């Protein structure tokens, strides 16, 4: 089975994927996106 990894803690992104019938696995990245 193919895994879909969402590297974000965003609940809206998770809900969007779930509304499309997908079941993402949440793995939060610890990357500083500011620099």
C-alpha positions in Angstrom: 0.0 0.0 0.0 1.2 3.5 -0.8 1.8 5.8 2.1 0.9 9.5 1.9 3.0 11.5 4.3 1.9 15.1 5.2 5.0 16.8 6.6 2.9 19.5 8.2 1.0 20.1 11.4 -1.7 22.0 9.4 -5.1 20.8 10.3 -6.6 22.4 7.2 -4.2 20.5 4.9 -5.1 17.3 6.7 -8.8 18.0 6.3 -8.4 18.8 2.7 -6.6 15.5 1.9 -9.2 13.6 4.0 -12.1 15.3 2.1 -10.5 13.9 -1.1 -10.7 10.4 0.4 -7.0 10.2 1.3 -5.6 9.1 4.7 -2.4 11.0 5.2 0.2 10.0 7.8 1.3 13.1 9.7 5.0 13.4 10.2 5.9 17.0 11.2 9.1 18.3 9.7 11.4 20.3 12.0 12.8 22.6 9.2 13.1 26.3 9.8 11.3 27.7 6.8 12.1 31.3 7.7 15.7 31.2 6.4 
